[in-house]
């Protein structure tokens, strides 16, 4: 059996990183992001990256640290509103951006993982999204052609996993991770809980190990929240143990 388990993020990425590569990074905002692998990419100094991700973290966390380090040349994303540095770099011409409707981005990744080179969608017809792309009519409706996406490396994060690379995601932290795991030439997964082989319920495995090349147990997780809003508890609520 191929040994997939690695001791840490640096070892998990050993020999996989090179300048100019394309990386898919799972997560939605800061939810379900591979924190340890991102930190290891930052430490490696690899540069001129094209990164496929729903967004680019925040200024000092997640993929934002790669922006701050000048390591990203191009982003393929659907939302970038939480990152001021992203906006500054894009507006100054120092960062390329390929914007996608969110559902289109997800489908482009899924298509890439399934070996589908292109597909047609109504989303974006008649807008800037369709510029330079083939538009075709089907049953009296116009559709724009979108290409499937693949990457040199996919980095994903799961709640549980085993040494064979079988992965289980937790709730909304599943987001882009499952489809990205299928669309990279190599997939490296970090997990919060490493479990014994055979203990995962086979019906509950979201990403089968055949898609995962290397796996590690993440050392630590900050799990930041982008926008945290709380309210002051009333005296009655505090006495009753009301949660904020």
C-alpha positions as CSV (number, residue, x, y, z in Angstrom):
1,X,0.0,0.0,0.0
2,X,1.3,3.5,-0.9
3,X,2.2,5.5,2.2
4,X,0.0,8.6,2.2
5,X,0.4,9.7,5.8
6,X,2.8,12.6,6.5
7,X,4.0,14.0,9.8
8,X,3.4,17.7,9.0
9,X,2.4,20.1,6.3
10,X,6.0,20.8,5.1
11,X,6.6,17.1,4.5
12,X,3.2,16.7,2.9
13,X,4.1,19.3,0.3
14,X,7.7,18.2,-0.2
15,X,8.6,18.0,-3.9
16,X,5.2,19.3,-5.0
17,X,5.7,23.1,-5.1
18,X,7.2,25.0,-8.0
19,X,7.1,28.6,-9.2
20,X,4.3,29.4,-11.7
21,X,2.1,26.4,-10.6
22,X,-1.7,26.4,-10.2
23,X,-3.1,25.6,-6.7
24,X,-6.7,24.9,-5.8
25,X,-7.4,25.8,-2.1
26,X,-10.6,24.6,-0.4
27,X,-12.7,26.8,1.8
28,X,-15.4,29.4,1.8
29,X,-14.3,32.6,3.4
30,X,-12.3,31.3,6.4
31,X,-14.5,28.2,6.8
32,X,-12.9,24.9,6.0
33,X,-9.6,26.3,4.8
34,X,-6.4,24.2,5.0
35,X,-4.7,26.5,7.5
36,X,-1.5,24.4,8.0
37,X,-0.9,23.8,4.3
38,X,-1.4,27.4,3.5
39,X,1.2,28.3,6.2
40,X,3.6,25.8,4.7
41,X,3.2,27.2,1.2
42,X,3.9,30.7,2.7
43,X,7.1,29.4,4.4
44,X,8.3,27.7,1.2
45,X,8.6,31.0,-0.7
46,X,7.1,29.6,-3.9
47,X,5.9,32.4,-6.1
48,X,4.1,33.4,-9.3
49,X,1.1,31.2,-8.3
50,X,-2.3,31.0,-9.9
51,X,-4.7,30.2,-7.1
52,X,-8.2,28.8,-7.6
53,X,-10.4,29.5,-4.5
54,X,-13.8,31.0,-3.8
55,X,-12.1,34.0,-2.2
56,X,-8.6,34.9,-0.9
57,X,-9.0,34.9,2.8
58,X,-8.5,38.1,4.8
59,X,-5.5,40.5,4.9
60,X,-3.6,38.6,7.6
61,X,-5.0,35.1,7.5
62,X,-5.8,32.3,5.1
63,X,-4.7,32.8,1.5
64,X,-4.3,36.5,2.4
65,X,-0.8,35.7,3.8
66,X,0.3,34.5,0.3
67,X,-0.9,37.8,-1.2
68,X,1.0,39.7,1.5
69,X,4.1,37.7,0.6
70,X,3.8,38.6,-3.1
71,X,3.4,34.9,-4.0
72,X,0.2,35.0,-6.0
73,X,0.2,36.3,-9.6
74,X,-3.4,35.4,-10.4
75,X,-6.7,34.6,-8.6
76,X,-9.6,32.6,-10.1
77,X,-12.4,33.4,-7.6
78,X,-16.0,34.4,-7.1
79,X,-15.7,36.8,-4.1
80,X,-13.0,39.0,-2.8
81,X,-14.8,41.6,-0.7
82,X,-13.1,40.8,2.7
83,X,-9.5,41.5,1.6
84,X,-8.3,45.1,1.2
85,X,-4.9,44.1,0.0
86,X,-6.5,42.1,-2.8
87,X,-8.4,45.2,-4.0
88,X,-5.3,47.3,-3.8
89,X,-3.2,44.8,-5.8
90,X,-5.8,44.3,-8.4
91,X,-6.6,48.0,-8.9
92,X,-2.8,48.8,-9.2
93,X,-2.4,46.1,-11.8
94,X,-0.2,43.9,-9.7
95,X,-2.7,41.0,-9.5
96,X,-4.6,39.3,-12.2
97,X,-8.2,38.3,-11.5
98,X,-10.5,35.9,-13.3
99,X,-14.0,36.5,-11.8
100,X,-16.7,33.8,-11.8
101,X,-20.2,33.5,-10.7
102,X,-20.0,31.3,-7.6
103,X,-22.0,28.4,-9.0
104,X,-20.1,28.6,-12.3
105,X,-16.8,28.4,-10.3
106,X,-18.0,25.3,-8.5
107,X,-19.2,23.7,-11.7
108,X,-15.9,24.5,-13.5
109,X,-14.0,22.7,-10.7
110,X,-16.4,19.7,-10.7
111,X,-16.1,19.5,-14.4
112,X,-12.4,19.5,-14.3
113,X,-12.4,16.7,-11.8
114,X,-14.8,14.7,-13.9
115,X,-12.7,15.1,-17.1
116,X,-15.3,17.4,-18.7
117,X,-13.4,20.0,-20.8
118,X,-16.3,22.5,-21.0
119,X,-20.0,23.0,-20.4
120,X,-22.7,25.6,-21.3
121,X,-24.6,27.7,-18.7
122,X,-27.1,30.6,-18.9
123,X,-25.3,32.4,-16.0
124,X,-23.4,35.4,-17.3
125,X,-25.0,35.6,-20.7
126,X,-25.0,39.3,-21.8
127,X,-22.6,40.4,-19.1
128,X,-18.8,40.9,-18.8
129,X,-18.6,37.3,-17.8
130,X,-19.4,36.2,-21.3
131,X,-16.9,38.4,-23.1
132,X,-14.5,36.4,-25.3
133,X,-16.4,33.2,-24.7
134,X,-18.5,31.1,-27.1
135,X,-22.2,31.8,-26.8
136,X,-24.6,29.2,-28.3
137,X,-28.4,28.8,-28.6
138,X,-30.2,25.8,-27.2
139,X,-34.0,25.5,-27.4
140,X,-34.3,29.2,-28.0
141,X,-32.1,30.2,-25.0
142,X,-28.5,31.6,-25.1
143,X,-25.8,29.8,-23.1
144,X,-22.2,30.7,-22.5
145,X,-19.4,28.1,-22.6
146,X,-17.2,27.7,-19.6
147,X,-14.1,25.6,-19.4
148,X,-13.4,23.0,-16.7
149,X,-10.7,23.8,-14.2
150,X,-7.8,21.7,-13.1
151,X,-4.7,22.4,-11.0
152,X,-1.2,21.1,-10.4
153,X,-2.1,20.8,-6.7
154,X,-5.3,20.7,-4.6
155,X,-5.1,21.4,-0.9
156,X,-8.2,20.6,1.1
157,X,-9.2,20.4,4.8
158,X,-11.5,17.8,6.3
159,X,-12.9,17.1,9.8
160,X,-11.9,13.4,9.8
161,X,-9.7,11.3,7.7
162,X,-7.7,8.1,7.8
163,X,-4.3,7.1,6.5
164,X,-5.7,6.0,3.2
165,X,-7.0,9.5,2.6
166,X,-10.7,8.8,3.0
167,X,-12.2,12.1,4.1
168,X,-15.3,13.4,6.0
169,X,-16.1,17.1,6.1
170,X,-18.1,18.8,8.7
171,X,-21.3,20.8,7.8
172,X,-20.6,24.0,5.8
173,X,-16.9,23.4,6.0
174,X,-17.5,20.9,3.2
175,X,-18.0,23.8,0.7
176,X,-15.5,23.6,-2.2
177,X,-13.3,20.9,-0.7
178,X,-14.8,17.7,-2.2
179,X,-14.8,18.9,-5.9
180,X,-11.3,20.4,-5.5
181,X,-10.0,17.1,-4.2
182,X,-10.9,15.5,-7.6
183,X,-9.5,18.3,-9.8
184,X,-5.8,18.5,-8.8
185,X,-3.1,16.4,-10.4
186,X,-2.1,15.8,-6.8
187,X,-4.3,16.3,-3.7
188,X,-3.0,16.9,-0.2
189,X,-5.5,16.8,2.6
190,X,-5.2,18.0,6.2
191,X,-7.6,16.7,8.8
192,X,-8.5,17.7,12.3
193,X,-9.0,14.1,13.5
194,X,-7.0,11.2,12.1
195,X,-8.8,8.0,12.7
196,X,-8.0,4.3,12.3
197,X,-8.5,2.8,8.8
198,X,-11.9,1.1,8.6
199,X,-13.5,3.1,11.4
200,X,-15.2,5.7,9.1
201,X,-18.7,4.7,8.0
202,X,-18.3,4.0,4.3
203,X,-21.7,5.5,3.6
204,X,-20.6,8.8,5.2
205,X,-17.3,9.3,3.4
206,X,-17.4,12.4,1.2
207,X,-14.1,12.1,-0.6
208,X,-12.8,8.5,-1.2
209,X,-9.1,8.0,-0.6
210,X,-8.4,7.3,-4.3
211,X,-8.5,11.0,-4.9
212,X,-6.0,11.9,-2.1
213,X,-2.3,11.4,-2.5
214,X,-1.1,12.7,0.9
215,X,-2.7,13.3,4.3
216,X,-1.7,14.9,7.5
217,X,-3.2,15.7,10.9
218,X,-3.2,19.5,11.2
219,X,-1.1,20.7,14.1
220,X,-3.5,23.5,15.2
221,X,-6.5,25.5,13.9
222,X,-7.4,29.1,14.6
223,X,-10.8,28.9,12.8
224,X,-11.2,32.6,12.6
225,X,-14.6,34.2,11.8
226,X,-14.5,36.9,9.2
227,X,-17.5,39.0,10.5
228,X,-18.5,38.3,14.2
229,X,-21.5,40.1,15.5
230,X,-22.7,39.7,19.0
231,X,-25.3,41.4,21.2
232,X,-25.3,42.3,24.8
233,X,-27.3,39.8,26.9
234,X,-30.2,41.1,28.9
235,X,-30.1,40.7,32.7
236,X,-32.8,38.1,32.5
237,X,-31.0,36.2,29.7
238,X,-27.7,36.3,31.6
239,X,-29.4,34.9,34.7
240,X,-30.9,32.2,32.6
241,X,-27.6,31.3,31.0
242,X,-28.6,32.6,27.6
243,X,-25.9,32.1,24.9
244,X,-24.5,35.1,23.0
